[in-house]
Amino acid sequence: MLSDEIMTSQPFTISSVEAFCYRYPLSTPVVTSFGRMLNRPAVFVRVEDEDGHVGWGEVWANFPSTGAEHRARLVNEVLAPAICGRAFNAPAEIFDAVTQGTSVIALQSGEPGPFAQTIAGVDLAVWDLYARRRGTALWKLLGGNGNRIKVYASGINPTDSGQMAEAALSRGHRGLKLKIGFDPAADRANLASLRALVGGGMLAADVNQGWSIEHALELAPALSEFNLSWLEEPLRADRPWQEWQALRQRVDVPLAAGENIASHAGFAQVLGDDVLSVVQPDIAKWGGLTACAAIARDILTSGKTFCPHYLGGGIGLLASAHLLAGVGGNGLLEVDANDNPLRDRFCGPIANISDGAVTLNDDPGLGIEPDLASIQQYRTA
């Protein structure tokens, strides 16, 4: 349940909204079943009200590789003029206003995804501002009773996976997630290696929508020997639900998905069925905190595990941590294991992993003051 402070809010007027785009070049590309990432983008959003309070958010911008700058322009040229100068009582009012106000142009341009992502990033910034206005940590404002959450190392490539896993474990991780969906023999060898490294700790695998139902039915059952915590996106998110149901009937490994679900109806479908054991909304990709906080609580109510998906810069990662702490449950926060200063310099306490967990602070909002000057060399827009 949300804090009572939300129910006693005073109107506030947004005075400025600005997005900043950055790219960090990778020495080792991040490989998925559908492509390679040669750099890490980040679109950070700064929102300020007329009283001088500032909030920070982040827009999902990983694909296509050229899309980050476009999303920054959508924030600066479309969303900002629609918000600035208007008074609101709560973040949900801003979310609803810009969602409804851009619905036709999103349809006309054929870009519902980029609009949903930019709206989500602005929403995260407004929630940060909103919590700062009240002098309370965001995780507390969202109803949390504790500030320590479990994490796991994600983004482990199919090449040099053992080296990446060892490095993650040395940084304090106790759980790992490997990217699979490549050569089946190599996938199995990598899973065996990581299982040996992590011992009885958490191990998951992510296919990144890489299998057809035929391949999934052939390959997934044999993965039970690795005692996986979950098998993530073995099928495309838009495949008929009957295919997901058929796979669930054939495998013992828990199934996970959610980062590519972008509607209330989509989440209602997965929560009304026993196909998914782990549900993973991405607050920077769709819904922000306004939509996803309620969905996260519904996930827990349905008896499933809420594990926020995240792969980007530090501000969105930190917001995801606050949501997980705010709603509770036994889920884990996804922390990318690849090199990325756009993440590490802005994720606050998430950089300090101890025994597979992190502890959020009690500072207002997200609890950080981003120093964008420190990454000026990576700015592209």
N, C-alpha and C positions, 0 to 999 in steps of 0.2 A: 504494500500500500504506500502511496506517496505521502511525503511529510505533510503535516497540517499547515506548514508554512506556505505551501502552494495555494491553499484555499484562502489565505489572507493577504494575497499579493496586492501591491499598489500599481497603477498603470505606469508604464515606462515608454519612452519614445526613442526609437532607433535613429541615431544621427549619422552613422556611417556603416557601410558594409564593404569589405575589400578582400579580394582573393589574391594570393601570391603563389606562383608556380615555380617549382624547382625540379631539377633532375640530377641524380647522382649516378655517374657512370660505374658500371660493375666490371671488375676485373674477371670475375667468373659469372657467366650468365646464369640466371635462374631458369631451369628447364621444367616445363610441364608437358603433359601428353598432347597439348594443342599448340605449343609454341615456346619461344625463348624470350626472356626479358633481358635486354642488354643494358638497361639502366633502371633506376628506381625513381619514379616521379612522386611528387607530393604537391597537393593543392591545399594550402592552409587558408583558413578564412578568419578574418578579424571583424568583430562586430562591436560597436560602441554605442552607448545610449547618451542622452542629453545630460545625464548626471555624471558622466565620466567613467562609468563602469565599462569594462572591456571583457569580451568573451572570445574564446578560440575554438574553431572546429576544423574539420578536414573532409575533403571530398574524395571518394573513391575514384582513382584515375589510372588504373594499371593497364587497361586495354581499351581500344587499340593503342599502340605505343605512342602515337601522335596526339592522343586525346586529352592529355592533361591541360595543355594550353587552351584548348577549346572550352573545357569546363571552367577554367578561370575566367574566360571572357563571358561565359553565360552568367556567372555570379556578378561580375562587375557591370555588365551592360544590360542585363535583363532583371535579375533578382534585386540588386541593390536599389535601382530606382523605384521598384514596387514596394520596398520596405521602408526606406528612409523617410523620416518626417511623420511616420504614423505611430500612434500610441496603441499599445497592447497591454493586456493584463497578464498573459501567460504565454510561454513558448508555443503551445498548441495553436493559439490564434494566428501566429505568424506562419506556422507550418501549413495550416488550412488555407490561409489567405493566398500564399504563393503557389500552393498546389492547385487550387481552383483557378487562380489568376493566370497560370501558365498552361493550363490543360489544353487549350485550343492550339497554342503555338507548338506545344510538344507533339500534338497530333499532326499538325500541318507540316512540321519539319521532319516527322518520322523519328523523333529522338526522345521517346519517353524515358529511356535509360539515363542519358546525360542530364535531363532535367531532374529526375528523381535523385540522382547522385548529388547534384549541386544543392538541391533543396535539403537533402540530408546533412550536407556539410554545414550549411547555414544554421540548420536546426541545432546541431551540436554546439555551435558557437553561442547561440542564443541561450541554450540551457546552461552553459558555463557562465555567461553573463548573469543569468537569472539567479544562479546559486551564489555568485559573488555579491549580488545586491543584498542577499540575505545573510551574508557572512557565514555561510555553511558549506561544508564539503559537498560536492555533487552526489557522492555515494550515499551520504546521509539524507540529502533532499529526496533521493529516489527511494528511501525507505530502508536503507541498510542497517543492520545491527552489528556488523563486523567489517573490518577493513583489510583482512588478510584473505587472499585468493590464490588458488592453485594455477599454475601456468604449465605450458609444454612448448617444446621447440618444434617449430614448423618449417616448411620450405626446404627440407633435406633432399638434395638432388640425387638422381640415380647414379651419378658419377661422384667418386670420392665421398660417398655417403658415410662410411665409417669414420673418416677424418672429421667431417662436419658434426657427426653425432658425438664423438669424443670431445670436441671443442664445446659443444652445447652442455654436455654433462659437467665439464670442468667449470662452466659458468654458473652452475647451481641447478640446472634442469634435472628433472627426474623422469620426464616423459618426452617421447619423440614421435614425430609424424613424418613418414617417408612418402615421397612422390613415386607412384608406380604407374602402370599403364603403358609400359615400353615392352622390351623383350621379356616374356614370362619367366624364363629361366634366370635372367639377371634380376628381375623383381624379387624372385624367391630367394636368391642368394643374398641380396641386400637386406631383405627382411630377416633372414636367419642371422646375418651379421649384427644387425641392430638389436635383435632380441637377445643375443649373447652379451652385447654391451650394456643394455639397460637392465638385464636380469629380469626380475619380476615386476619392474616398473611399467608404466603406461607406454604402449606402442600402438600407433594407428597408421593407416595407409590411405593415401588420397589418389584416386584415379583421375581427378579433374575432368570428369565427364567423358573419359576416353574409350569406354567399351560400348559395344552394341549389346543388346540383351543376350544374343547368342554367345558372345565372348564372355559376358558376365556369368552366365549360367555354367560355362565351361571352366572358368578360372577361379571364380570367387569361392566355391566350396572348399577347395584345397587350401585356402588361406587360414582355415580354422586352426591348423597346427601352430600358428604363430601367436595364438591367444591375443588377437587384436582387440583393442578397446572399441574400435569402429573401423568400418570401410567407408570412405567418404566419396560421394558422387561417382559411383561406379557407372552410372548411366547419365545421359544428358538430362538436364533439369526439365526439358520440355517433352520428354518421352511420355507416352500414355501411362497413366497411373497403373494400369493393369500390368505393365512390364515391371514396375517397381514391386508390385504385390507378388508377381511370379518369382522374382528374385528372392524376396524375403522368405518365401515358402521353401526355398531350396538351400539357403545358407544359414549357418549358425552364427556367423560374424554379425554383430550389430551394424546397422546401416546408418549413415549420417548424410545430411544435406541441409541446405538452407540459404547459402550465400547467393544463390541465383533464383530465389523465390522473391518476387517483388510485388506482392499484393496481400491484402488481408485474406482474400479468398484462398490464395495458395497456401498460406499458413494454416488456415482453418482445415483445409483438406488433410494436410499431413498430421495435424493434431487430432483429427477424428479417426485415425487409422493406426494400426500397430506396425506399420512398415518401417518407420524411422524410430530409432532409439535415441539418437542425438540430433538436435535441431540447432542450426547455426546461422541465424540472421546476421547480416553485416550492416551495422548502423550507419556507416559512411556510404553505403551503396544504395540503400533504400530505407526510408522510414525515419532515419535519425532516432533520437530518443523518444520523440513524441509517439511514434507508432510502435517502435520495437520494445519499449519498456513494458507496455501492456502485453505484447506478444511473448516476451520472455517469461512473464508471470503465468501466462496461459500454458507455456511449454512445461513449466514446473507443475502446474495444476493437472496437466494431462498425464503426469507420471514419467515424462521424458526428461532428458538431460539438456540443459541450456549451456551451450559452449559458443560464445560469440566468435564469428569468423572475423579475421582481420589480416590484411597484408598491405601495409602502406607506411606512412610516416608516423611519428611518435604521438601526435595530438589525437588522432583517431584511435590509436592503440590505447592511450590513457583513458579516453572516454569510454571505450569498450570495457576496460577494467572497472571503471566506476559503475557501469551498468551491472556487471556481474556481481560486484560487491553490494550494489543496491537491491538486487532481487534475491540474492542468496542462492542456495542450492549447492550441488556437488560438482558443478561444471568447472572446466578449465579455460583459461585465457590463452588464445593462440599468439605466440611470439615468434616472429620470423627469425630463423637462425642465420640468415645471410647478412653480410656486411651492409650497413646502411646508416650513415650519420644523420640522415633526415628522420630516422626513427630514434636513434640512441640519444640525441641531444635534446629531444622534446618529449620523451616518455616518462620523465620524472622518476618515481620510485620503481617503475617497471624494469629499469636497468639494474636494479639490485635484487637479483634472484638468489634465494637461499632455500635449500632443501625443497626445490620445486614449487616455491610460492613467493609472493611479493606482498608487501604491506603498504597500503595507501596512507597518505597523510590526512590530517584534519584541516588543512588550509582551505580557504573558500574556493568554490568551483572545482576546477581540475587540479588546482594547487600548483600551477606552474606559470611562469612569465617568460614566454618564448623570446629568445634573442635571435631574431631573424638576421641580424647583421653577421652572425657567425657562419651563415650559410649563403652569403651573398654571391659567392663565386659559382653557386649552382643554380641561381635564379634564371629562368627563361621567359617569364612573363609576369 
